[in-house]
Amino acid sequence: MLPSLDWIVGFAEGEGTFVHCVGNAQSWKKHPIFAISQKEAQPLYLIAEALKAYGIHGKVYDYEESSGASKYVVSNVQGCRRVAELFHPLMHSERKKKQLEDWLMQIVLWEREGQTPLPNGQQRPWSLRSPQDAVEE
């Protein structure tokens, strides 16, 4: 049986994080990341399966054997927006709720600036150049 959305939100309040990635040398794109870390991978697989029903497609990275912890990660803009939309009304922790609101605000700002990936995986050019371009001038 799959866990309820209330249970997933509670789990995320305790073990989840809302962060931003600003890219690397190969890909200068900005995107949000929602992740849940857990020692055992099995609950994460259940969460991944349950959230698929809400249109959220994440991936479980099972590092249980090597590092002793596993992660469920949503790293696409649409999935992260859906996480925020579903989770916010169900959250009890004011600290996590504020973290979620700040995270969503950054997503909106990046989208307005054209700095998030396009839905089909194409990249828009940044309004800012990479640090390497600035050095070469």
C-alpha positions in Angstrom: 0.0 0.0 0.0 1.3 3.4 -0.9 1.7 6.2 1.7 -0.7 9.1 1.9 0.2 12.6 0.9 -0.1 13.7 4.5 2.5 11.0 5.6 4.8 12.0 2.7 4.7 15.7 3.7 5.4 14.7 7.4 8.3 12.6 6.2 9.6 15.5 4.1 9.3 18.0 7.0 11.6 15.7 9.0 14.0 14.4 6.3 13.5 16.6 3.3 15.3 19.6 1.9 14.5 22.3 -0.7 17.7 23.6 -2.4 18.9 25.3 -5.6 21.5 24.2 -8.0 23.2 26.9 -10.1 24.9 24.5 -12.5 28.5 23.5 -13.2 31.1 24.2 -15.8 29.3 22.1 -18.5 25.8 23.3 -17.8 25.2 26.9 -16.5 21.5 26.4 -15.8 19.7 27.1 -12.6 17.2 24.6 -11.2 15.5 23.7 -7.9 16.0 20.4 -6.1 13.7 18.7 -3.6 15.4 15.8 -1.8 14.6 13.4 1.0 17.5 11.5 2.6 17.0 8.3 4.5 19.1 5.4 5.7 16.8 2.8 4.2 15.8 3.1 0.5 12.5 1.2 0.7 10.4 4.2 2.1 11.9 6.4 -0.7 10.7 4.0 -3.4 7.2 4.1 -1.9 7.3 7.9 -1.8 8.5 8.0 -5.4 5.7 5.7 -6.5 3.0 7.6 -4.6 4.2 11.0 -5.9 4.0 9.7 -9.5 0.2 9.7 -9.1 0.5 13.5 -8.6 2.6 14.1 -11.6 5.9 14.3 -9.7 8.7 12.2 -11.2 11.7 11.9 -9.1 14.5 9.3 -8.8 15.7 7.2 -5.9 19.5 7.0 -5.5 20.1 3.9 -3.5 23.4 4.3 -1.7 22.4 2.1 1.2 25.2 -0.3 0.7 28.0 2.1 0.0 27.4 5.3 2.1 24.6 4.1 4.4 22.0 6.5 3.1 19.8 6.9 0.1 18.0 9.9 -1.5 14.8 10.6 -3.4 15.4 13.6 -5.7 13.1 15.7 -7.8 15.3 18.0 -9.9 13.0 19.3 -12.7 11.2 22.7 -12.4 7.7 21.3 -13.0 8.1 18.6 -10.5 9.4 21.0 -7.9 6.6 23.5 -8.5 4.1 20.6 -8.0 5.8 19.6 -4.7 5.4 23.1 -3.4 1.8 23.3 -4.5 0.9 20.0 -2.9 3.0 20.2 0.3 2.5 23.8 1.4 -1.1 23.5 2.7 -0.2 20.3 4.5 2.9 21.4 6.3 2.9 21.9 10.1 6.5 23.1 10.7 6.6 26.9 10.2 10.4 26.6 9.6 9.9 24.1 6.8 7.0 26.1 5.4 9.1 29.2 5.2 11.9 27.3 3.6 9.4 26.0 1.0 8.1 29.5 0.3 11.6 31.0 -0.1 12.5 28.1 -2.4 9.4 28.6 -4.6 10.0 32.4 -4.7 13.5 31.7 -6.1 12.0 29.4 -8.8 9.6 32.1 -9.8 12.4 34.7 -10.0 14.5 32.5 -12.1 11.6 31.7 -14.4 11.0 35.5 -14.9 14.7 36.0 -15.7 14.6 33.1 -18.2 17.2 31.2 -16.2 15.5 27.9 -15.6 15.6 25.0 -18.1 12.8 24.8 -20.7 10.2 22.1 -20.1 11.4 20.0 -23.1 15.0 19.9 -21.8 16.3 22.7 -24.0 18.3 25.5 -22.3 17.7 29.2 -22.6 20.8 31.3 -22.7 21.6 33.0 -19.4 21.4 36.7 -19.1 24.8 36.3 -17.2 27.8 34.8 -18.8 29.9 32.0 -17.3 32.8 33.1 -15.1 35.2 31.7 -17.7 33.9 34.1 -20.3 34.4 37.0 -18.0 38.0 36.0 -17.4 38.8 35.7 -21.1 37.8 39.3 -21.9 
